[in-house]
Amino acid sequence: MFRIGQLVVCILDHPTWGWPEAMARPRKDDVYTVRDVEFFDADPDTGFSEVVLHREDGSACVPMILVEELENDTVSTACGFVGEPSWVAVYFRPAVRTDISLIRNLLAPVDDRALEPA
């Protein structure tokens, strides 16, 4: 799972799910910073069966995240949710920082003396 402050990449565009059209949504291939991690109780009727986790007590939940780069106004829904919309965590993967110096070290010439047995 993700932690606050971790960089993540959105791997799928988020559907609207009835949220206001003007709402800021994560976009595929964009990088974001996790602001909060939430676990919402899973209702079998929500259609999130592919993203449900099961707690130790057997109850089901859907992991969601909020990101620093997107902030939306509080909304209320017919099912009783009131708050800032969060995003299904499986729509993200950890961002991997590539440090070019690692590759340069692999390509650097090898000192022949370092290969001689001691």
ZIDAUR-V828846 format. One record per residue. N is the residue number from 1. RES is the residue in three letters. PSI is psi in whole degrees, -180 to 180 (NA if undefined). Layout:
N&RES&PSI ; N&RES&PSI
This chain:
1&MET&170 ; 2&PHE&163 ; 3&ARG&156 ; 4&ILE&133 ; 5&GLY&-13 ; 6&GLN&142 ; 7&LEU&135 ; 8&VAL&157 ; 9&VAL&133 ; 10&CYS&126 ; 11&ILE&-10 ; 12&LEU&141 ; 13&ASP&138 ; 14&HIS&133 ; 15&PRO&165 ; 16&THR&-33 ; 17&TRP&30 ; 18&GLY&1 ; 19&TRP&159 ; 20&PRO&139 ; 21&GLU&-32 ; 22&ALA&-5 ; 23&MET&139 ; 24&ALA&129 ; 25&ARG&150 ; 26&PRO&145 ; 27&ARG&144 ; 28&LYS&137 ; 29&ASP&-4 ; 30&ASP&149 ; 31&VAL&137 ; 32&TYR&162 ; 33&THR&125 ; 34&VAL&124 ; 35&ARG&-33 ; 36&ASP&152 ; 37&VAL&131 ; 38&GLU&154 ; 39&PHE&113 ; 40&PHE&139 ; 41&ASP&136 ; 42&ALA&131 ; 43&ASP&128 ; 44&PRO&-22 ; 45&ASP&-3 ; 46&THR&-18 ; 47&GLY&12 ; 48&PHE&24 ; 49&SER&-31 ; 50&GLU&-10 ; 51&VAL&10 ; 52&VAL&136 ; 53&LEU&156 ; 54&HIS&129 ; 55&ARG&170 ; 56&GLU&-31 ; 57&ASP&2 ; 58&GLY&-11 ; 59&SER&155 ; 60&ALA&148 ; 61&CYS&160 ; 62&VAL&119 ; 63&PRO&133 ; 64&MET&156 ; 65&ILE&154 ; 66&LEU&148 ; 67&VAL&148 ; 68&GLU&-37 ; 69&GLU&-14 ; 70&LEU&129 ; 71&GLU&130 ; 72&ASN&159 ; 73&ASP&159 ; 74&THR&138 ; 75&VAL&161 ; 76&SER&142 ; 77&THR&168 ; 78&ALA&-26 ; 79&CYS&3 ; 80&GLY&-1 ; 81&PHE&133 ; 82&VAL&121 ; 83&GLY&-175 ; 84&GLU&130 ; 85&PRO&136 ; 86&SER&176 ; 87&TRP&139 ; 88&VAL&124 ; 89&ALA&-30 ; 90&VAL&-5 ; 91&TYR&4 ; 92&PHE&159 ; 93&ARG&157 ; 94&PRO&140 ; 95&ALA&139 ; 96&VAL&121 ; 97&ARG&131 ; 98&THR&122 ; 99&ASP&111 ; 100&ILE&-24 ; 101&SER&-30 ; 102&LEU&-42 ; 103&ILE&-40 ; 104&ARG&-39 ; 105&ASN&-37 ; 106&LEU&-32 ; 107&LEU&-7 ; 108&ALA&146 ; 109&PRO&145 ; 110&VAL&133 ; 111&ASP&119 ; 112&ASP&-33 ; 113&ARG&-28 ; 114&ALA&-18 ; 115&LEU&-11 ; 116&GLU&139 ; 117&PRO&148 ; 118&ALA&NA
